[in-house]
Amino acid sequence: MASNVQSFQIQTDQKQTFIRLDNYLNDILKQTNVREGIMVVFCPHTTAAITINENADPDVKKDLSLGLNETFPNKDGYVHFEGNSDGHMKSSLVGANETLIISDGKLILGTWQSVYFSEFDGPRNRTVYVKIIEG
């Protein structure tokens, strides 16, 4: 059973944004020639996350941002000195990783699904890790 770990950088340009990762992930998968297995996509940042959601309507990303901001507004009463407590809460809710199934050399995603890097405290330079486990 082979195991591969790779990483790539993302430069975010907004306080909060969702960046589609499908092309990055498919390129990494092609480089490995893995036909069957799993791919874990991991974000090592406490104010960012990884999620799977709709890719067809760009308004979904806008609605996600609106909903997260309404649920976790950046309040003056937070005591974390960096002033980004809302980003930490959003990151904890959305999560640091997603696990994808690889079948016949392709990622299994629903018709309208994509994998997104979720930035909650940008702009920043971020790293994403990808581990592929063949089997």
Rosetta blueprint (number, residue, H / E / L):
1 M L
2 A L
3 S E
4 N E
5 V E
6 Q E
7 S E
8 F E
9 Q E
10 I E
11 Q E
12 T L
13 D L
14 Q L
15 K L
16 Q L
17 T E
18 F E
19 I E
20 R E
21 L L
22 D H
23 N H
24 Y H
25 L H
26 N H
27 D H
28 I H
29 L H
30 K H
31 Q H
32 T H
33 N L
34 V L
35 R L
36 E L
37 G E
38 I E
39 M E
40 V E
41 V E
42 F E
43 C L
44 P L
45 H L
46 T L
47 T L
48 A E
49 A E
50 I E
51 T E
52 I E
53 N E
54 E E
55 N L
56 A L
57 D L
58 P L
59 D H
60 V H
61 K H
62 K H
63 D H
64 L H
65 S H
66 L H
67 G H
68 L H
69 N H
70 E H
71 T H
72 F L
73 P L
74 N L
75 K L
76 D L
77 G L
78 Y L
79 V L
80 H L
81 F L
82 E L
83 G L
84 N L
85 S H
86 D H
87 G H
88 H H
89 M H
90 K H
91 S H
92 S H
93 L H
94 V H
95 G L
96 A L
97 N E
98 E E
99 T E
100 L E
101 I E
102 I E
103 S E
104 D L
105 G L
106 K E
107 L E
108 I L
109 L L
110 G L
111 T L
112 W L
113 Q E
114 S E
115 V E
116 Y E
117 F E
118 S E
119 E E
120 F L
121 D L
122 G L
123 P L
124 R L
125 N E
126 R E
127 T E
128 V E
129 Y E
130 V E
131 K E
132 I E
133 I E
134 E E
135 G L
